[in-house]
Amino acid sequence: MNTGTKDQVEGKFHELKGKVKEKAGQVANDPELEAEGQNENLSGKVQNKVGDIKKVFEK
């Protein structure tokens, strides 16, 4: 697996994990957990975009 694809897969995983934490924080009325989820979701999106860029340069 090349590095671009790996970054994309890890990015999607972090996005999903962040969304779950965000929803759990909303349900539990825990603003810290909700914020943590939002941050992880955003970092996953960034990592996914980095993977896109790496894939372009690998060709």
C-alpha positions as CSV (number, residue, x, y, z in Angstrom):
1,M,0.0,0.0,0.0
2,N,1.5,3.3,-1.0
3,T,1.7,6.2,1.5
4,G,-1.0,8.3,-0.2
5,T,-3.5,5.5,0.1
6,K,-2.4,4.7,3.7
7,D,-3.0,8.4,4.7
8,Q,-6.4,8.3,3.1
9,V,-7.4,5.2,4.9
10,E,-6.1,6.5,8.3
11,G,-7.8,9.8,7.6
12,K,-11.2,8.2,7.0
13,F,-10.8,6.2,10.2
14,H,-10.1,9.3,12.2
15,E,-13.0,11.1,10.6
16,L,-15.3,8.3,11.6
17,K,-13.9,8.0,15.1
18,G,-14.3,11.8,15.5
19,K,-17.9,11.7,14.4
20,V,-18.6,9.0,16.9
21,K,-17.0,10.9,19.8
22,E,-18.8,14.0,18.8
23,K,-22.2,12.3,18.9
24,A,-21.3,10.6,22.2
25,G,-20.4,14.0,23.6
26,Q,-23.7,15.4,22.5
27,V,-25.7,12.5,23.9
28,A,-23.8,12.5,27.2
29,N,-23.9,16.3,27.3
30,D,-20.1,16.4,27.6
31,P,-18.7,19.4,25.7
32,E,-15.1,18.3,26.1
33,L,-15.8,14.9,24.4
34,E,-17.8,16.7,21.7
35,A,-14.9,19.1,21.0
36,E,-12.4,16.3,21.0
37,G,-14.5,14.5,18.4
38,Q,-14.7,17.6,16.3
39,N,-10.9,18.0,16.4
40,E,-10.3,14.4,15.5
41,N,-12.8,14.6,12.6
42,L,-11.0,17.7,11.3
43,S,-7.6,16.1,11.6
44,G,-8.9,13.1,9.7
45,K,-10.1,15.3,6.9
46,V,-6.7,17.0,6.7
47,Q,-4.9,13.6,6.7
48,N,-7.2,12.4,3.9
49,K,-6.3,15.5,1.8
50,V,-2.6,14.9,2.5
51,G,-3.1,11.4,1.1
52,D,-4.8,12.9,-2.0
53,I,-1.8,15.2,-2.6
54,K,0.7,12.3,-2.1
55,K,-1.2,10.2,-4.6
56,V,-0.9,13.0,-7.2
57,F,2.8,13.3,-6.8
58,E,3.4,9.5,-6.8
59,K,2.2,9.3,-10.4
